[in-house]
Amino acid sequence: MGLLNVIRRMALREQLPIREIARRTGLSRNTIRKYLKSGAVEPKFATPERASKLDPFAEKLAGWLKTEAAKGRKQRRTAKQLHADLVALGFTGSYGRVSAFAREWRAGRQREEQTAGRGIFVPLVFRPCEAFQFDWSEDFAVISGERTKLQVAHMKLSHSRAFVLRAYLLQTHEMLFDAHWHGFRVLGGVPARGIYDNMRTAVDRVGRGKERQVNARFLAMANHYVFEPTFCNPASGWEKGQVEKGVQDARPRLWQQMPAFPDLDALNAWLEERCIALWRDTEHGALPGAIADVWAAERAALMPLPPAFDGFVEMPKRVSPTCLITFERNRYSVPASFANRPVSLRIYPDRLVVVAEGQILCEHQRLIQRSHHLPPRTFYDWRHYLAVIQRKPGALRNGAPFTELPEGFRQLQALMLRRVGGDREMVDVLALVLHHDEEAVLTAVELALAEGVATKTHVLNILHRLVDGKTATGPDIDTPQALALRREPKADVGRYDALRARTAGGRHAS
């Protein structure tokens, strides 16, 4: 390029003859004439066609790329994997050549799609109460001092564009059902149709065209709230473009300005308030007024919200000999009468309910641990083991479930276990909660400790007086005015002396 500029400057600006230019540059006169005659600023060099090591495998690689393009993003093979597969077939070229071929193939396919009309969209319009759009996103927030990855449910009314967000730790069926309930609650009703992508919690199998095999529990939820679920075509996010745009807008509006929270409930309460505030501050765009104004008019057309769908996921479990079931690496206790027996576990977003023989056995707070580096935990309810320690009172001394007894029970246990037979007495005291209110039993124990008489008999005495309402700690009863004496009797000991005189010498009254 530099020599070409020199030649053109000498010939066109300095008006030097070709002979002089050849003498100064050392080039032949024919070469100088060729460059001046072409009139091009940049020289063109012929690239010789050379055979590539990839040519025998080009058709095979193109077929692989076409197959991979039809798969999901996370299921596709990388260029390194394709290169390794070609090497297994005898390819001796470099990875860079395979990667360049893949880039050229994708660029050509994109040009073909644009030529065929892909990427051109039709604006959509929705009537009031016609539809809502739903989607998930992945965001982060500081909860309990730790940066936590969250699965965020987005629900948006297609007409008024009112939206609501709710965060969860997982993206499972029970979270999906809970997100719909809270979404409909905040939006004030249920539209006629819901628009989704082909998420696994809703669609079991994607068929041709609009054919879908819908998950049974998801369909039960849709029937409960009386709306029709519709699903987008694969890789056609524009069919629910409003909620897709809402996912992008939520990051600068909400997540980048978010404070820290003590727990997930506080975060969701903040999200709900912030979404409603944004309705008032955001113009609708297509209709006059803010989103809140259009939503107020659309709310009257929404179907009234029915009772909440019982959105649990049920799975069978078998209780271990130690009266425990395992879920998500953690263990939860079950009443001892169901040890070694099958039960059903109902999974909710925030709790676990154990059911058997048509009745609820127990309920535990659910713990979700995202990190597998944390050790599994065991959650005991000491009441579940009362039937066991009644037969084996010696297990009370080192029993793991009884390390979490209330303070009054633990103080009484420390005193009783010092005596012979104290473990049996303590078991009898704990077993009182099977027949009396636990608070009443605990109050009786605390009164016995305060009086310095830590025995089973004294605790039973106090408990019976508490139940009968005869203790000094019971409520004071005011005497009704109708029971007040109008004339109080006067003490007269002479009447007693007269009675003795009449019976003198006779048989005593006793």
C-alpha positions in Angstrom: 0.0 0.0 0.0 2.8 2.5 0.8 4.6 1.9 -2.5 1.4 2.2 -4.5 0.8 5.6 -2.8 4.3 6.7 -3.8 3.8 5.8 -7.4 0.4 7.5 -7.7 1.8 10.7 -6.0 4.8 10.9 -8.4 2.7 10.4 -11.5 -0.5 12.4 -10.6 0.8 15.2 -8.3 4.5 15.6 -9.3 3.8 14.8 -13.0 7.0 12.6 -13.3 7.5 10.4 -16.4 7.2 6.6 -16.0 11.0 6.3 -16.7 11.9 8.5 -13.8 9.4 6.8 -11.5 10.9 3.4 -12.4 14.4 4.8 -11.7 13.4 6.1 -8.3 11.4 3.1 -7.2 13.4 0.3 -8.8 10.2 -1.2 -10.4 9.8 -2.1 -14.0 7.9 0.4 -16.3 5.3 -2.3 -17.1 4.5 -2.7 -13.4 4.2 1.0 -12.9 1.9 1.3 -16.0 -0.3 -1.6 -14.7 -0.8 0.1 -11.3 -1.6 3.5 -12.9 -3.9 2.0 -15.5 -6.0 0.0 -12.9 -7.0 3.3 -11.2 -7.6 1.3 -7.9 -6.3 2.6 -4.6 -5.8 -0.9 -3.2 -4.0 -3.6 -5.2 -5.8 -6.8 -5.8 -3.9 -10.1 -5.4 -5.2 -13.3 -6.7 -5.6 -15.9 -3.9 -4.7 -19.4 -5.1 -7.2 -22.1 -4.3 -5.7 -24.7 -2.1 -7.2 -27.9 -1.0 -8.2 -28.0 2.7 -7.9 -30.9 5.1 -11.6 -30.2 6.0 -12.9 -30.6 2.4 -13.6 -34.4 2.7 -15.5 -33.8 6.0 -17.3 -30.6 5.1 -20.6 -32.2 4.2 -20.5 -34.3 7.4 -19.7 -31.3 9.6 -22.5 -29.2 7.9 -25.0 -32.0 8.7 -23.9 -32.1 12.3 -24.2 -28.3 12.6 -27.8 -28.5 11.2 -28.7 -31.2 13.7 -27.2 -29.2 16.6 -29.0 -26.1 15.6 -32.4 -27.9 16.2 -31.5 -28.7 19.8 -31.8 -26.6 22.9 -28.9 -24.2 23.7 -27.7 -26.3 26.7 -27.8 -29.6 24.7 -25.7 -28.5 21.7 -22.2 -29.8 21.2 -19.5 -27.2 21.2 -17.0 -26.7 18.4 -14.3 -28.5 20.4 -16.6 -31.5 20.7 -17.3 -31.4 17.0 -13.5 -31.2 16.3 -12.9 -34.2 18.5 -15.6 -36.2 16.7 -14.0 -35.4 13.4 -10.6 -36.4 14.6 -12.1 -39.8 15.5 -13.2 -40.1 11.9 -9.7 -39.4 10.6 -9.5 -35.6 10.4 -6.0 -34.3 10.9 -6.7 -30.5 10.8 -6.8 -28.0 13.6 -9.6 -26.9 15.8 -9.4 -23.4 14.4 -10.4 -24.6 10.9 -13.4 -26.4 12.3 -14.4 -23.3 14.3 -14.1 -21.0 11.2 -16.2 -23.4 9.2 -18.9 -23.3 11.9 -18.9 -19.5 12.0 -19.3 -19.3 8.3 -22.1 -21.9 8.3 -24.0 -20.1 11.0 -23.6 -16.7 9.2 -24.9 -18.2 6.0 -27.9 -19.8 7.7 -28.7 -16.5 9.4 -28.6 -14.7 6.0 -31.0 -17.4 4.6 -33.4 -16.9 7.5 -33.5 -13.2 7.0 -34.1 -13.6 3.3 -36.9 -16.0 4.0 -38.7 -13.4 6.2 -37.5 -14.5 9.7 -37.1 -11.6 12.1 -40.1 -9.7 10.8 -42.9 -9.4 13.4 -46.5 -8.3 13.5 -47.6 -5.9 16.3 -50.1 -7.5 18.7 -53.1 -6.0 20.4 -55.2 -7.5 23.2 -58.6 -6.8 24.5 -59.2 -6.1 28.3 -59.2 -9.4 30.3 -58.2 -11.4 27.2 -54.8 -12.7 28.3 -51.8 -12.6 30.6 -48.2 -13.6 29.8 -45.9 -15.6 32.2 -42.2 -16.2 32.2 -39.2 -17.0 34.5 -35.9 -15.1 34.9 -32.8 -15.6 36.9 -31.6 -12.8 39.1 -29.6 -12.2 42.3 -30.3 -10.5 45.6 -28.7 -10.1 49.0 -30.7 -12.2 51.6 -29.5 -12.7 55.1 -26.1 -11.2 54.2 -25.5 -13.6 51.3 -25.7 -13.0 47.5 -28.4 -15.5 46.5 -29.4 -16.7 43.1 -33.2 -16.5 42.6 -35.8 -17.8 40.2 -38.2 -14.9 39.5 -41.7 -15.4 38.2 -43.1 -12.6 36.0 -46.8 -12.2 35.3 -48.1 -9.4 33.1 -51.6 -8.5 31.8 -51.4 -8.2 28.1 -53.9 -5.3 27.8 -53.1 -2.9 30.7 -49.4 -4.2 31.0 -49.7 -4.3 34.8 -47.0 -6.7 36.0 -46.0 -8.5 39.2 -42.8 -10.3 40.2 -42.2 -12.9 42.8 -38.9 -14.6 43.8 -38.2 -18.2 44.7 -35.2 -20.3 45.3 -36.3 -23.0 42.8 -38.3 -23.2 39.6 -40.5 -26.2 40.4 -44.2 -27.1 40.2 -45.1 -25.9 43.7 -43.3 -22.6 43.1 -45.2 -22.2 39.8 -48.6 -22.7 41.4 -47.7 -20.3 44.2 -46.6 -17.7 41.7 -49.9 -17.8 39.9 -51.9 -17.4 43.1 -50.0 -14.3 44.2 -50.0 -12.9 40.7 -53.8 -13.2 40.3 -54.1 -11.8 43.9 -52.1 -8.7 43.1 -53.6 -8.2 39.6 -57.1 -8.4 41.0 -58.6 -11.3 39.1 -58.0 -14.0 36.4 -57.9 -13.3 32.6 -59.3 -15.7 30.1 -56.1 -17.0 28.6 -52.5 -17.5 29.7 -49.5 -17.4 27.3 -46.4 -19.4 28.1 -43.3 -20.8 26.6 -42.7 -24.5 26.6 -41.4 -24.8 30.2 -41.0 -28.2 31.6 -43.2 -27.6 34.6 -46.1 -27.0 32.2 -45.4 -29.1 29.0 -44.4 -32.7 29.2 -44.0 -33.1 25.4 -43.9 -30.7 22.5 -45.6 -32.0 19.4 -46.1 -30.7 15.9 -47.4 -27.1 15.5 -49.4 -26.2 18.6 -49.8 -29.8 19.8 -48.7 -30.1 23.4 -48.9 -32.7 26.1 -49.7 -30.5 29.1 -48.6 -31.6 32.6 -51.6 -33.0 34.6 -51.0 -30.9 37.7 -50.5 -27.7 35.6 -53.8 -28.4 33.8 -55.5 -29.0 37.1 -54.4 -25.5 38.2 -55.6 -23.9 35.0 -59.0 -25.6 35.4 -59.2 -24.4 39.0 -58.6 -20.7 38.0 -60.6 -21.2 34.8 -58.2 -19.9 32.2 -57.0 -21.5 28.9 -53.2 -22.1 28.7 -51.6 -21.5 25.3 -48.0 -22.1 24.4 -45.6 -20.3 22.0 -43.9 -22.0 19.1 -40.3 -23.1 20.0 -37.8 -20.3 19.8 -40.6 -17.7 19.2 -40.4 -15.5 22.3 -41.9 -12.6 20.4 -45.3 -14.3 20.9 -45.1 -13.2 24.5 -42.9 -10.2 23.8 -44.5 -8.0 26.5 -43.3 -10.2 29.4 -39.9 -10.8 27.7 -39.5 -7.0 27.6 -40.6 -6.8 31.2 -37.8 -9.2 32.2 -35.2 -6.9 30.6 -36.8 -3.7 32.1 -36.9 -5.2 35.6 -33.2 -5.4 36.0 -32.4 -1.6 35.9 -35.8 -0.8 37.5 -35.7 -3.2 40.4 -32.7 -5.6 40.8 -29.9 -3.0 40.4 -31.5 -0.7 43.0 -32.5 -3.4 45.4 -31.5 -3.2 49.1 -30.6 -6.2 51.3 -33.3 -8.2 52.9 -33.5 -10.5 56.1 -35.5 -13.2 54.3 -37.3 -14.1 51.1 -40.7 -13.0 52.4 -39.3 -9.5 53.0 -38.0 -9.4 49.4 -41.3 -10.5 47.9 -43.2 -7.9 49.9 -40.8 -5.2 48.6 -41.2 -6.5 45.0 -45.0 -6.3 45.3 -45.0 -2.7 46.6 -42.4 -1.6 44.0 -44.3 -3.1 41.1 -47.5 -1.3 42.1 -45.6 1.9 42.5 -44.2 1.5 38.9 -47.7 1.1 37.6 -48.4 4.6 38.7 -45.1 6.0 37.4 -45.0 4.3 34.0 -46.9 5.5 31.0 -48.9 2.9 29.1 -47.6 4.0 25.7 -50.4 2.6 23.5 -53.3 4.0 25.5 -53.6 7.4 27.4 -52.6 7.5 31.0 -50.4 5.4 33.2 -50.4 1.6 33.5 -52.4 2.0 36.8 -55.1 3.9 35.0 -55.6 1.3 32.3 -55.4 -1.5 34.9 -58.2 0.1 37.0 -60.5 -0.1 33.9 -59.4 -3.7 33.0 -59.8 -5.0 36.6 -63.6 -4.7 36.4 -63.5 -7.2 33.5 -61.3 -9.8 35.2 -62.9 -12.9 36.6 -63.1 -12.8 40.4 -60.3 -14.7 42.1 -61.4 -18.1 43.4 -59.9 -19.7 46.5 -56.2 -20.6 46.3 -55.3 -23.8 44.4 -53.9 -26.4 46.7 -50.6 -26.4 44.8 -48.6 -29.2 46.3 -46.5 -31.9 44.6 -47.0 -35.3 46.2 -44.5 -38.1 46.3 -44.4 -41.4 48.1 -41.9 -41.9 51.0 -41.1 -44.7 53.4 -40.4 -43.9 57.1 -37.1 -45.2 58.4 -36.8 -47.2 61.7 -35.6 -43.9 63.3 -39.0 -42.3 62.4 -37.4 -40.1 59.6 -38.1 -39.4 55.9 -35.6 -37.8 53.5 -36.3 -35.0 51.1 -33.7 -32.8 49.3 -30.9 -34.3 51.4 -32.5 -33.2 54.7 -34.4 -35.5 57.1 -37.7 -34.8 58.9 -39.3 -36.7 61.7 -42.7 -38.5 61.6 -44.8 -39.9 64.4 -43.4 -43.2 65.7 -46.6 -45.1 65.0 -45.7 -44.9 61.3 -42.1 -46.1 61.5 -41.2 -48.6 58.7 -44.5 -47.7 56.9 -45.2 -45.9 53.6 -46.5 -42.3 53.7 -47.1 -39.5 51.2 -45.2 -36.2 51.3 -46.9 -33.1 50.1 -44.4 -30.5 49.0 -45.3 -26.8 49.2 -43.0 -23.8 48.6 -42.5 -23.2 52.3 -43.5 -26.3 54.1 -43.7 -30.1 54.0 -46.9 -32.0 55.0 -46.8 -35.8 55.7 -50.1 -37.6 55.0 -51.1 -41.2 55.6 -54.5 -43.0 55.7 -56.3 -39.9 54.7 -55.1 -37.8 57.6 -52.3 -35.2 58.1 -49.6 -36.7 60.4 -47.3 -33.7 60.8 -46.0 -30.6 59.2 -42.4 -29.2 58.9 -40.9 -25.9 57.7 -39.1 -26.6 54.4 -35.4 -25.9 54.2 -34.0 -25.3 50.7 -30.2 -25.6 50.4 -28.8 -24.6 47.1 -25.2 -25.6 47.9 -24.3 -29.2 48.1 -21.3 -28.3 50.1 -23.5 -27.7 53.1 -24.1 -30.7 55.3 -27.6 -32.2 55.4 -29.7 -31.3 58.4 -32.2 -33.3 60.5 -35.4 -31.7 61.9 -36.9 -33.4 64.9 -40.2 -33.0 66.7 -39.7 -34.6 70.2 -43.5 -35.3 70.4 -43.1 -37.8 67.6 -40.9 -40.0 69.8 -43.1 -40.1 73.0 -44.5 -43.5 72.1 -40.9 -44.9 71.8 -39.5 -43.5 75.1 -42.6 -44.7 77.0 -41.3 -48.2 76.1 -37.6 -47.3 76.3 -37.3 -44.6 78.9 -33.5 -44.9 78.9 -33.4 -43.4 75.4 -34.5 -40.1 76.9 -31.0 -39.3 78.4 -29.1 -39.1 75.1 -32.0 -39.0 72.6 -31.3 -36.5 69.8 -34.9 -35.4 69.4 -35.0 -34.3 73.1 -32.1 -31.9 72.9 -34.6 -29.3 71.7 -37.1 -29.5 74.6 -38.5 -26.2 76.0 -36.4 -24.7 78.8 -38.8 -25.7 81.6 -38.8 -29.4 80.5 -35.0 -29.4 80.2 -34.5 -28.0 83.8 -36.9 -30.6 85.1 -35.1 -33.3 83.2 -31.7 -32.3 84.7 -33.1 -32.6 88.2 -35.0 -35.8 87.7 -32.2 -37.7 86.0 -30.2 -37.3 89.2 -32.5 -39.7 91.0 -33.1 -43.4 90.5 -36.1 -43.9 88.3 -36.1 -40.3 87.3 -36.0 -41.1 83.6 -39.3 -43.0 83.9 -40.9 -40.0 85.8 -39.7 -37.5 83.2 -41.2 -39.7 80.4 -44.5 -39.7 82.3 -44.4 -35.9 82.6 -43.6 -35.4 78.9 -46.4 -37.8 78.0 -48.9 -35.5 79.6 -48.8 -33.4 76.4 -50.6 -36.2 74.6 -53.7 -35.6 76.8 -53.4 -31.9 77.9 -52.4 -28.6 76.4 -48.7 -28.3 76.1 -48.7 -24.8 77.5 -50.6 -26.0 80.6 -48.2 -28.8 81.2 -45.2 -26.4 80.7 -46.8 -23.9 83.2 -47.2 -26.7 85.7 -43.6 -27.7 85.4 -42.4 -24.1 85.8 -44.5 -23.7 88.9 -43.1 -26.9 90.4 -39.6 -25.7 89.7 -40.4 -22.4 91.3 -41.6 -24.1 94.4 -38.5 -26.3 94.5 -40.5 -29.6 94.3 -39.4 -31.3 91.0 -41.4 -34.5 91.2 -44.0 -36.0 88.9 -46.6 -36.1 91.7 -46.3 -32.4 92.3 -46.4 -31.5 88.6 -49.6 -33.6 88.3 -51.2 -31.9 91.3 -50.5 -28.4 89.9 -51.7 -29.5 86.4 -55.0 -30.8 87.7 -55.5 -27.6 89.7 -54.7 -25.6 86.6 -57.2 -27.6 84.5 -59.9 -27.3 87.2 -59.2 -23.6 87.7 -58.3 -23.9 91.4 -54.8 -22.5 91.4 -53.8 -19.2 92.8 -52.3 -18.3 89.3 -55.8 -18.6 87.7 -57.9 -15.6 86.9 -59.7 -13.8 89.7 -63.5 -14.2 89.5 -65.6 -11.3 90.6 -68.7 -12.2 92.6 -71.9 -11.2 90.8 -73.9 -8.5 92.6 -76.9 -10.8 92.8 -75.0 -13.2 95.1 -74.1 -10.5 97.7 -75.7 -11.0 101.1 -78.3 -8.5 102.1 -78.0 -9.3 105.9 -74.8 -10.8 107.1 -75.2 -13.3 110.0 -73.7 -12.4 113.5 -71.4 -14.8 115.3 -73.2 -16.3 118.4 -71.2 -18.8 120.4 -74.0 -19.2 122.8 -76.0 -21.2 120.3 -73.2 -23.8 120.3 -73.3 -24.0 124.2 -77.0 -24.5 124.1 -76.6 -27.3 121.6 -74.1 -29.0 123.9 -76.4 -28.6 126.9 -79.3 -30.4 125.1 -77.0 -33.3 124.2 -75.4 -33.5 127.6 -75.4 -37.1 128.9 -76.7 -38.3 125.6 -75.0 -39.7 122.6 -72.6 -37.4 120.8 -73.6 -36.3 117.4 -70.5 -37.8 115.8 
